[in-house]
């Protein structure tokens, strides 16, 4: 049995599915990619036992029903070094060898039986389904991914929460220090439903959707989700439990509202942050009418820095933040100008876009750090 395929097309799909393969697999077969020929396409599948991803690859010619598994990373490294050529993959059942002929050369490697590959997670029934434009899911994940936590005690925060209803799709992430919430009112669902998807399948889905056009069907229950269209299918286990109400902890009585150029504050943070303490990463922002002074101090090593940036500010306040978190939250905003809304030095700062989104569409919050933590 053999299949003929273009090496560039194959490599493109391999690079997508190999992202799912774990660095340390719980089963040896999960180091593999499974290949299945179905009519005029070949389907590549990878899994880490929690997430499954299948993508379709066009083929030139094949024996229908051909199935085999090969080590994902080894096979991809070999294909990477072959230029845009026609490949002939054939399996030798008596020796369990996969042969790859590319015209002026060939290689062989062992393969495993596809029957040993674990099946995707299955639903217990009662799935809720919604059709969403793939670009809208991509944007929602892209905007909220930086807020995902890494908590041992509260695993529900280690993913992105999606809620669907008649008023739209609300997507949230938090690690208690950072909160991000994005809402797309054009995605509606009769009734209500939602899920919390772990970080890894979120990243996998983000990568796949970057090159996908059209609608994607999301089907979910309390324990699993599948996302698919004509080009791919991803299945994953969900994080079970009640997701916190992020909006309820955001301050509403913000007495100081600052409008500032995104590029200017990011450049200032880039220059000042190297002088922070490695322990606290503390930067202090002192807002006054017409400007903000950004400063860092590492008393242990005698280092300090400060820089003043012009802004539109209607009050005075001094507040500290973890520098890397502040820069990450600002970078995440798709606007040339940002709004920072503050109440007290002990309350969180709301960081939003000046014009791209309203606060009802996109809002983020960063918890303050205690001024005086010089490490």
ABEGO torsion letter per residue (X at the ends): XBBBBBAAAAAAAAAAAAAABBABBABAAAABBBBBBBEABBBBBBBAGABBBBBBBBBABBBBGBBBBBBAAAAAAAAAABBBBBBBBBBBAAAGBBBBBAGABBBBBBBBBAAABBBBBBBAEGBBBBBBBAAAAAAAAAAAAAABBBBAABAAAABBBBBBBAAEBBBBBBAGABBBBBBBAABBBBEBBBBBBBAAAAAAAAAAAAABBEBBBBBBBAABBBBBBAABBBBBBBBBEBBBBAAAABBABBABBBBBBAAAAAAAAAAAAAABBAAAGBBBBBBBBGBBBBBBBBAAAGBBBBBBBBBBBABBBBBBBBAAAAAAAAAABBBABBBBBBABAABBBBBBBAAABBAAABBBBBBBBBBGBAX
